[in-house]
């Protein structure tokens, strides 16, 4: 599942083959940007911002978001793509590589000085060089009645956490997903925990929250409903929370270990 660490890894992989390289061919397979052409220009920078990817080329930026199914692949020039061509949304070709974005939830070319319109709403980036824990805590406290699960998921509070991370971090912290932010005894510790967990996973091939990278052993609660808690042996529960009926997200928790 693409979360902040996955997007950070994607940016790193794209950076290695694109930064400083001239684009020999570009293809934007979305109607609104089908006529955009960045061929002949040099890629200045590739960076992640929460779950967003920004590829800066001259005075423009290729902005993408993976959503649930998207991904970027890098192919040595002339090799076969590993995914179907009809799923490609963006193709960037250099002398040696093709970077192809498949099933992207957002795929657009914007003016670089308009990046704020795309990502300016985001809170501090957990994996960014300018991570600001104090600002993240300030934003969380602006709605003290909000369930901690929803507050941590909100990219306007802190950018990078998705459903899997939030469920796992709350288990480690011993907090029920429905607990209000105002009732979290130490929000500084919670934010520091979230930062540490995602930072620890940033360079891992397989994401883990338990410290065990064996398949099926990586998670405490996420996706483990009807299984037993690895700590207390009790049942893992499943529910849903959302600000509206159409924004419900799955919650997983241990009623004994999380209060």
Rosetta silent file (secondary structure, phi, psi, omega in degrees, C-alpha in Angstrom):
SEQUENCE: XXXXXXXXXXXXXXXXXXXXXXXXXXXXXXXXXXXXXXXXXXXXXXXXXXXXXXXXXXXXXXXXXXXXXXXXXXXXXXXXXXXXXXXXXXXXXXXXXXXXXXXXXXXXXXXXXXXXXXXXXXXXXXXXXXXXXXXXXXXXXXXXXXXXXXXXXXXXXXXXXXXXXXXXXXXXXXXXXXXXXXXXXXXXXXXXXXXXXXXXXXXXXXXXXXXXXXXXXXXXXXXXXXXXXXXXXXXXXXXXXXXXXXXXXXXXXXXXXXX
SCORE:     score description
SCORE:     0.000 S_00000001
   1 L     0.000  125.047 -178.700    0.000    0.000    0.000 S_00000001
   2 L   -68.796  116.105  172.278    1.586    3.362   -1.000 S_00000001
   3 L  -127.044 -171.437 -172.850    2.213    5.444    2.110 S_00000001
   4 H   -56.135  -37.763 -179.630    4.785    8.122    2.866 S_00000001
   5 H   -69.654  -37.736  178.071    7.717    5.709    3.011 S_00000001
   6 H   -63.586  -40.853 -179.585    6.755    4.101   -0.315 S_00000001
   7 H   -69.704  -38.118  176.247    6.562    7.505   -1.989 S_00000001
   8 H   -60.482  -43.507  178.283    9.908    8.528   -0.452 S_00000001
   9 H   -64.922  -38.779  177.847   11.486    5.355   -1.877 S_00000001
  10 H   -62.881  -44.097  178.392    9.896    6.056   -5.259 S_00000001
  11 H   -61.138  -40.925  178.866   11.334    9.580   -5.284 S_00000001
  12 H   -62.100  -44.060 -179.207   14.769    8.197   -4.426 S_00000001
  13 H   -65.081  -42.190  178.838   14.583    5.661   -7.274 S_00000001
  14 H   -68.742  -36.911  179.511   13.467    8.314   -9.777 S_00000001
  15 H   -58.757  -39.858 -176.118   16.080   10.745   -8.520 S_00000001
  16 H   -64.248  -28.412 -176.479   18.858    8.278   -9.306 S_00000001
  17 H  -108.970  -15.615 -174.846   17.927    8.059  -12.997 S_00000001
  18 H  -108.982  -38.558 -173.617   16.334   11.440  -13.730 S_00000001
  19 L   -60.319  129.917  179.564   18.051   14.215  -11.800 S_00000001
  20 L    81.055    0.188 -177.871   20.472   16.145  -13.974 S_00000001
  21 L  -102.441  144.910  175.425   19.385   14.266  -17.086 S_00000001
  22 E   -80.314  136.740  175.561   17.857   15.724  -20.231 S_00000001
  23 L   -81.435  123.865  179.645   14.455   14.359  -21.174 S_00000001
  24 L   -91.252  -22.217 -179.781   14.518   12.996  -24.725 S_00000001
  25 E  -158.998  139.459  174.079   10.801   12.184  -24.870 S_00000001
  26 E  -133.600  146.921 -178.838    7.775   12.793  -22.668 S_00000001
  27 E  -144.093  115.255 -179.758    4.262   11.406  -22.971 S_00000001
  28 E  -109.173  106.378 -171.667    1.396   12.510  -20.730 S_00000001
  29 L   -95.291   50.702  173.347   -1.513   10.141  -21.259 S_00000001
  30 L  -133.656  136.326 -171.364   -4.179   12.195  -19.555 S_00000001
  31 H   -53.966  -41.561 -174.805   -6.481   14.430  -21.597 S_00000001
  32 H   -67.196  -19.631 -175.220   -5.788   17.668  -19.730 S_00000001
  33 H  -129.167   18.378 -175.145   -2.025   17.407  -20.301 S_00000001
  34 L   -63.222  -25.642 -178.189   -1.763   15.349  -23.476 S_00000001
  35 L   -92.834   -2.594  179.942   -0.128   18.214  -25.394 S_00000001
  36 L   -66.533  139.559 -178.917    2.526   18.952  -22.759 S_00000001
  37 L  -141.763  114.480  179.805    6.072   18.391  -24.009 S_00000001
  38 L  -108.713   11.722 -179.244    9.137   18.625  -21.778 S_00000001
  39 L   -60.645  139.143 -179.612   11.552   17.024  -24.234 S_00000001
  40 L    92.820  -11.659  179.829   14.920   18.734  -24.344 S_00000001
  41 L   -98.295  156.387 -176.993   14.711   20.032  -20.788 S_00000001
  42 E   -97.525  137.767  176.035   16.781   18.862  -17.825 S_00000001
  43 E   -75.717  118.751 -177.638   15.253   17.379  -14.689 S_00000001
  44 E   -82.728  -40.579 -171.256   16.344   19.643  -11.848 S_00000001
  45 E  -162.149  146.016  172.756   14.980   17.786   -8.850 S_00000001
  46 E  -126.566  127.448 -179.199   12.775   14.891   -7.741 S_00000001
  47 E  -147.445  157.098  174.616   11.229   14.989   -4.290 S_00000001
  48 E  -104.538  150.041  175.823    8.382   13.572   -2.266 S_00000001
  49 E  -137.363   97.131 -172.739    5.972   15.636   -0.223 S_00000001
  50 L    62.849 -118.208  178.774    3.910   13.368    1.984 S_00000001
  51 L  -100.886   10.629 -179.118    2.208   11.065   -0.535 S_00000001
  52 E  -102.785  149.874  175.388    2.851   13.404   -3.476 S_00000001
  53 E  -116.600  134.325  178.934    5.715   13.274   -5.989 S_00000001
  54 E  -123.826  122.209  176.204    7.175   16.379   -7.577 S_00000001
  55 E  -114.794  107.636 -174.337    9.524   16.177  -10.586 S_00000001
  56 E   -89.715  124.035 -177.472   10.844   19.658  -11.321 S_00000001
  57 E  -133.883  105.553 -177.796   11.778   20.349  -14.933 S_00000001
  58 L    59.580 -128.937 -177.980   12.662   23.930  -15.826 S_00000001
  59 L   -93.325   11.340  179.181    9.752   26.195  -14.943 S_00000001
  60 E  -125.888  163.608 -178.497    7.301   23.303  -14.693 S_00000001
  61 E  -131.920  130.899  171.663    6.639   20.417  -12.305 S_00000001
  62 E   -87.547  112.869 -175.282    5.324   16.943  -13.037 S_00000001
  63 E  -108.094  128.001  177.728    3.003   16.308  -10.083 S_00000001
  64 E  -139.224  157.420  175.747    1.687   12.842   -9.302 S_00000001
  65 E  -137.793  131.271 -175.410   -0.061   11.002   -6.502 S_00000001
  66 L   -74.931  -22.822 -172.698   -0.124    7.201   -6.313 S_00000001
  67 L    52.492 -134.000 -175.546   -3.477    6.950   -4.511 S_00000001
  68 L   -89.923  -36.421 -170.139   -4.172    3.244   -3.865 S_00000001
  69 L  -114.469   -9.106 -173.553   -2.841    1.469   -6.951 S_00000001
  70 L   -70.029  157.515  173.682   -0.362    3.812   -8.611 S_00000001
  71 E  -163.615  157.225  173.494    3.341    3.250   -8.961 S_00000001
  72 E  -109.697  131.225  174.337    6.379    4.448  -10.871 S_00000001
  73 E  -113.458  149.983  175.188    8.645    1.938  -12.597 S_00000001
  74 E  -115.384  126.960 -178.408   12.118    2.540  -13.997 S_00000001
  75 E  -123.986  130.528  168.443   13.117    0.594  -17.128 S_00000001
  76 E   -55.724  138.026 -175.513   16.463    0.575  -18.909 S_00000001
  77 L   -55.490  131.016  177.995   15.773    2.037  -22.342 S_00000001
  78 L    95.541   -7.644  178.368   14.646   -0.618  -24.796 S_00000001
  79 L   -92.114  159.357 -175.852   13.451   -3.144  -22.214 S_00000001
  80 L   -76.731  140.501  175.864    9.877   -4.321  -21.936 S_00000001
  81 L   -67.970  147.331 -179.431    7.541   -2.700  -19.421 S_00000001
  82 L   -87.129   -8.400 -178.844    6.434   -4.916  -16.571 S_00000001
  83 L  -128.147  161.362 -174.768    2.891   -3.491  -16.575 S_00000001
  84 L   -65.476  141.049 -177.328    0.285   -2.989  -19.315 S_00000001
  85 H   -61.209  -32.046 -177.619    0.767    0.015  -21.564 S_00000001
  86 H   -67.345  -16.021  179.136   -2.880    1.055  -21.196 S_00000001
  87 H   -89.372   -7.117 -178.747   -2.217    1.699  -17.478 S_00000001
  88 E   -73.675  134.302  178.013    0.611    4.175  -18.166 S_00000001
  89 E  -112.901  -31.823  179.581   -0.213    7.791  -17.401 S_00000001
  90 E  -137.839  134.750  174.492    3.209    9.463  -17.649 S_00000001
  91 E  -127.107  123.638  177.081    6.324    8.436  -19.602 S_00000001
  92 E  -121.824  120.452 -173.911    9.631   10.271  -19.113 S_00000001
  93 E  -118.687  131.374  172.362   12.543    9.076  -21.275 S_00000001
  94 L  -109.174 -169.473  177.904   16.239    9.937  -20.998 S_00000001
  95 L   -66.626  -23.856 -172.293   19.164    8.574  -23.011 S_00000001
  96 L  -119.969  -22.922 -172.156   19.354    5.510  -20.742 S_00000001
  97 E  -138.125  160.451  166.423   16.034    5.007  -18.931 S_00000001
  98 E  -120.062  127.977  171.455   12.285    5.294  -19.084 S_00000001
  99 E  -104.972  122.606 -173.769   10.378    6.283  -15.942 S_00000001
 100 E  -124.132  125.514  176.330    6.744    5.263  -16.291 S_00000001
 101 E   -97.053  118.963 -177.855    3.915    6.158  -13.932 S_00000001
 102 E  -107.052  142.979  173.925    1.118    3.572  -13.945 S_00000001
 103 L    51.136   35.568 -177.031   -2.423    3.923  -12.550 S_00000001
 104 L   -69.956  134.484  177.698   -1.580    7.308  -11.051 S_00000001
 105 L   -71.012  -34.961  173.187   -4.380    8.908   -9.065 S_00000001
 106 E  -129.126  131.908  177.250   -3.091   12.363   -9.993 S_00000001
 107 E  -145.567  107.713 -175.407   -0.975   12.996  -13.102 S_00000001
 108 E  -152.552  159.950  173.751   -0.465   16.576  -14.163 S_00000001
 109 E  -115.552  122.098 -177.275    2.016   19.174  -15.361 S_00000001
 110 E  -125.407  160.973  172.806    1.861   22.454  -13.468 S_00000001
 111 E   -66.037  138.895 -176.349    3.861   25.660  -13.385 S_00000001
 112 H   -60.544  -35.317 -179.531    6.589   25.322  -10.789 S_00000001
 113 H   -76.223    3.004  174.854    5.523   28.529   -9.077 S_00000001
 114 H  -109.993   14.700  179.394    2.048   26.983   -8.630 S_00000001
 115 H   -57.734  -32.171 -179.004    3.246   23.976   -6.608 S_00000001
 116 H   -59.348  -33.200  178.559    1.627   25.476   -3.540 S_00000001
 117 H   -62.974  -29.698 -176.880   -1.770   24.913   -5.167 S_00000001
 118 H   -88.859  -37.856 -173.007   -1.007   21.177   -5.316 S_00000001
 119 H  -129.467    3.876 -177.121    0.718   20.532   -1.992 S_00000001
 120 L   -67.743  -17.467  179.704    0.414   23.712    0.058 S_00000001
 121 L   -78.383  -13.111 -173.184   -2.444   22.248    2.083 S_00000001
 122 L   -73.622  148.247  173.084   -0.227   19.530    3.516 S_00000001
 123 L   -79.118 -173.511  179.286    1.038   19.533    7.061 S_00000001
 124 E   -55.288  137.960 -177.314    4.686   18.903    7.982 S_00000001
 125 E   -84.344  118.598 -177.477    6.214   16.051    5.994 S_00000001
 126 L   -58.514  -28.937 -179.016    7.273   13.219    8.310 S_00000001
 127 L  -110.843   13.384 -179.500   10.104   12.268    5.949 S_00000001
 128 L   -87.403  156.601  178.194   10.950   15.748    4.752 S_00000001
 129 L   -66.563  -17.450 -179.211   14.158   17.624    5.588 S_00000001
 130 L  -107.270   26.216  179.426   12.009   20.350    7.146 S_00000001
 131 L   -51.188  130.021 -176.580    9.990   18.042    9.431 S_00000001
 132 L  -129.088   95.373 -177.603    8.456   20.178   12.194 S_00000001
 133 H   -63.160  -38.799 -179.528    7.013   18.144   15.063 S_00000001
 134 H   -61.234  -40.482  178.739    5.846   21.242   16.916 S_00000001
 135 H   -68.588  -38.223  177.553    3.770   22.414   13.975 S_00000001
 136 H   -61.098  -44.948  179.498    2.255   18.942   13.560 S_00000001
 137 H   -63.769  -41.535  178.247    1.211   18.900   17.228 S_00000001
 138 H   -58.798  -42.564 -179.524   -0.234   22.402   16.927 S_00000001
 139 H   -68.034  -40.678  178.006   -2.382   21.296   14.002 S_00000001
 140 H   -59.457  -39.045 -176.006   -3.573   18.159   15.772 S_00000001
 141 H   -75.720   -8.653 -179.011   -4.694   20.227   18.751 S_00000001
 142 H   -67.926  -24.040  176.632   -6.821   22.545   16.612 S_00000001
 143 H  -127.639   78.329 -172.728   -9.648   19.984   16.736 S_00000001
 144 L   -64.920  -21.193 -178.275   -9.319   18.428   20.199 S_00000001
 145 L   -83.318   -9.414 -172.928  -12.599   16.503   19.926 S_00000001
 146 L   -74.252  140.504  175.056  -11.538   14.601   16.833 S_00000001
 147 E   -58.380  139.056 -176.127  -10.727   10.855   17.101 S_00000001
 148 H   -60.156  -33.146  178.432   -6.975   10.360   17.081 S_00000001
 149 H   -58.587  -48.622 -178.790   -7.266    7.898   14.195 S_00000001
 150 H   -70.802  -35.550 -179.573   -8.793   10.522   11.905 S_00000001
 151 H   -63.968  -41.722  179.914   -6.476   13.265   13.136 S_00000001
 152 H   -72.672  -29.866  178.410   -3.360   11.264   12.261 S_00000001
 153 H   -72.726  -24.898 -174.567   -4.771   10.287    8.860 S_00000001
 154 L   -69.177  113.243 -177.299   -5.458   13.916    7.966 S_00000001
 155 L   -67.602  -13.768  176.060   -2.643   15.007    5.640 S_00000001
 156 L   -78.317  -14.461  176.543   -3.257   18.614    6.642 S_00000001
 157 L   -90.560  -52.386  173.807   -1.991   17.771   10.135 S_00000001
 158 E  -151.740  137.449 -169.167    1.070   15.726    9.206 S_00000001
 159 E   -99.858  128.447  172.874    1.868   14.343    5.785 S_00000001
 160 L   132.612  -21.579 -178.016    2.795   10.759    5.060 S_00000001
 161 L   -87.933  133.203  173.295    0.717    8.468    7.257 S_00000001
 162 L  -113.210 -168.832 -172.760   -1.853    6.169    5.683 S_00000001
 163 H   -60.774  -43.645 -179.029   -4.296    3.671    7.076 S_00000001
 164 H   -62.686  -47.984 -178.847   -1.769    0.937    7.807 S_00000001
 165 H   -60.879  -45.501 -175.596    0.602    3.267    9.626 S_00000001
 166 H   -63.961  -44.768  178.184   -2.065    4.922   11.741 S_00000001
 167 H   -59.982  -43.652 -177.712   -3.533    1.624   12.909 S_00000001
 168 H   -70.774  -41.934  179.046   -0.108    0.249   13.783 S_00000001
 169 H   -62.510  -40.313  179.947    1.163    3.403   15.494 S_00000001
 170 H   -66.730  -34.605  175.129   -1.963    3.564   17.654 S_00000001
 171 H   -64.440  -48.098 -178.890   -1.449   -0.033   18.746 S_00000001
 172 H   -59.704  -36.994 -179.372    2.166    0.632   19.696 S_00000001
 173 H   -79.364  -11.645 -179.311    1.048    3.745   21.578 S_00000001
 174 L    74.776   27.720 -176.710   -1.734    1.826   23.364 S_00000001
 175 L  -111.805  131.603  174.256   -4.438    4.208   22.138 S_00000001
 176 L   -68.446  142.887 -177.909   -7.899    3.209   20.917 S_00000001
 177 L   -60.374  -24.876 -177.811   -8.649    4.715   17.484 S_00000001
 178 L   -86.438   -6.380 -178.153  -11.749    6.468   18.852 S_00000001
 179 L   -64.018  135.770 -179.430   -9.936    8.309   21.639 S_00000001
 180 E   -71.849  148.573  177.375  -10.214   12.080   21.223 S_00000001
 181 H   -53.974  -38.674 -178.981   -7.046   14.094   20.642 S_00000001
 182 H   -62.161  -23.387 -177.675   -7.832   16.024   23.834 S_00000001
 183 H   -98.917    3.660  175.143   -7.601   12.749   25.784 S_00000001
 184 L   -75.693  118.946 -171.435   -4.257   11.659   24.375 S_00000001
 185 L   -65.799  -30.007 -176.622   -1.974   11.933   27.429 S_00000001
 186 L  -145.373   80.052 -178.527    1.217   12.809   25.540 S_00000001
 187 H   -61.441  -29.213  177.507    0.691   13.979   21.936 S_00000001
 188 H   -61.079  -43.111  179.356    4.389   14.896   21.694 S_00000001
 189 H   -66.545  -38.690 -179.796    5.290   11.261   22.314 S_00000001
 190 H   -63.172  -46.353  179.880    2.673   10.060   19.814 S_00000001
 191 H   -65.582  -40.487  177.178    3.993   12.307   17.050 S_00000001
 192 H   -62.634  -37.526  178.043    7.581   11.325   17.862 S_00000001
 193 H   -64.644  -46.286  179.101    6.544    7.658   17.668 S_00000001
 194 H   -59.458  -42.136  179.590    4.913    8.123   14.261 S_00000001
 195 H   -64.261  -41.773 -178.891    8.048    9.882   13.009 S_00000001
 196 H   -67.139  -43.478 -176.339   10.327    7.148   14.310 S_00000001
 197 H   -64.830  -45.132 -178.949    8.267    4.280   12.900 S_00000001
 198 H   -72.054  -32.520  177.299    8.001    5.702    9.382 S_00000001
 199 H   -67.521  -39.250  178.415   11.657    6.772    9.423 S_00000001
 200 H   -63.085  -31.719 -178.011   12.729    3.263   10.454 S_00000001
 201 H   -87.641  -10.280 -171.776   10.818    1.824    7.487 S_00000001
 202 L   -54.559  -39.992 -175.760   12.044    4.381    4.982 S_00000001
 203 L  -105.553    8.353 -179.290   14.961    2.289    3.713 S_00000001
 204 L   -85.437  144.921  173.318   13.490   -1.174    4.263 S_00000001
 205 L   -70.860  -41.618  178.774   12.502   -3.442    1.391 S_00000001
 206 L  -117.346  121.987 -179.515    9.688   -4.887    3.523 S_00000001
 207 L   -66.345  137.728  176.943    7.803   -2.602    5.889 S_00000001
 208 L  -142.848  147.847  176.654    7.537   -3.852    9.472 S_00000001
 209 L  -116.664  -19.630 -178.586    6.011   -2.585   12.704 S_00000001
 210 L   -92.906  -14.061 -172.691    6.842   -5.543   14.937 S_00000001
 211 L    93.755  -10.491  179.473   10.530   -5.687   14.022 S_00000001
 212 L  -102.313  123.194 -178.208    9.930   -9.037   12.297 S_00000001
 213 L   -97.526    5.808  176.154   10.130   -8.915    8.493 S_00000001
 214 L   -67.534  139.028 -178.272    8.864  -12.470    7.902 S_00000001
 215 L   -55.664  128.530 -179.558    5.742  -12.490    5.752 S_00000001
 216 L    90.028   -6.231 -178.256    2.659  -12.400    7.962 S_00000001
 217 L  -114.055    5.462 -170.588    4.623  -11.290   11.016 S_00000001
 218 L   -81.622  -20.866 -171.068    5.144   -7.602   10.186 S_00000001
 219 L  -117.620  152.165  174.049    1.976   -6.114   11.710 S_00000001
 220 L   -84.944  -48.987 -172.584    0.394   -5.923   15.123 S_00000001
 221 L  -132.305  -32.693 -170.533   -3.220   -5.262   14.116 S_00000001
 222 L   -60.602  123.501  179.616   -3.697   -4.009   10.550 S_00000001
 223 L    73.072   12.632 -174.655   -5.613   -6.561    8.501 S_00000001
 224 L  -110.795   22.169  176.820   -5.563   -9.032   11.402 S_00000001
 225 L   -59.338  144.651 -175.663   -9.227   -8.978   12.450 S_00000001
 226 L    74.186    4.375  172.075  -10.400  -12.371   13.692 S_00000001
 227 L  -105.859  174.780 -177.293   -6.818  -13.176   14.661 S_00000001
 228 E   -98.512  149.562  179.317   -5.313  -12.969   18.157 S_00000001
 229 L   -65.358  135.453 -178.989   -3.273  -10.122   19.568 S_00000001
 230 L   -70.587  -16.509 -179.538    0.447  -10.851   19.524 S_00000001
 231 L   -96.017  -53.463 -170.787    0.770   -9.295   23.004 S_00000001
 232 L  -106.953  -13.016 -179.421   -2.241  -10.365   25.061 S_00000001
 233 L    84.046   -1.486  178.594   -3.800  -13.175   23.024 S_00000001
 234 L   -79.249  175.999 -176.713   -7.181  -11.439   22.838 S_00000001
 235 E   -78.331  142.364  171.290   -9.161  -10.868   19.619 S_00000001
 236 E   -85.241  130.492 -177.405   -8.265   -8.130   17.141 S_00000001
 237 E  -100.762  158.104  177.705  -11.331   -6.042   16.323 S_00000001
 238 E  -131.068  138.821  177.336  -12.285   -4.264   13.101 S_00000001
 239 E  -150.874 -157.979  177.848  -14.421   -1.190   12.612 S_00000001
 240 E  -152.234  148.339  176.656  -14.544    2.022   10.612 S_00000001
 241 E  -140.233  147.762  176.599  -14.248    5.740   11.241 S_00000001
 242 L  -170.596  158.606  178.006  -14.706    8.749    9.012 S_00000001
 243 L   -74.496  -25.299  178.869  -15.774   12.364    9.008 S_00000001
 244 L  -137.345  164.513  179.028  -18.586   11.522    6.569 S_00000001
 245 H   -59.808  -26.715 -177.827  -20.390    8.304    5.546 S_00000001
 246 H   -92.532   -1.469 -178.066  -18.381    8.213    2.297 S_00000001
 247 H  -114.615   24.364 -178.090  -14.970    8.728    3.941 S_00000001
 248 L   -67.764  137.660  176.818  -14.981    5.744    6.277 S_00000001
 249 E  -124.548  146.915 -177.350  -11.615    4.030    6.792 S_00000001
 250 E   -70.295  134.255  174.482  -10.958    0.638    8.337 S_00000001
 251 E  -115.382  145.307  177.158   -9.750    0.542   11.923 S_00000001
 252 E  -133.951  132.328 -177.732   -8.064   -2.420   13.624 S_00000001
 253 E  -159.296  162.386  175.239   -7.343   -2.555   17.334 S_00000001
 254 E  -105.826  115.847 -177.375   -6.974   -4.726   20.417 S_00000001
 255 L   -62.015  -24.708 -179.792   -9.566   -3.732   23.076 S_00000001
 256 L   -82.601  -41.666 -176.448   -7.284   -4.966   25.850 S_00000001
 257 L   -86.330  -17.266 -177.641   -4.025   -3.325   24.736 S_00000001
 258 L  -123.411  123.552 -178.358   -5.580   -0.094   23.434 S_00000001
 259 L  -130.286    0.000    0.000   -7.766    2.111   25.590 S_00000001
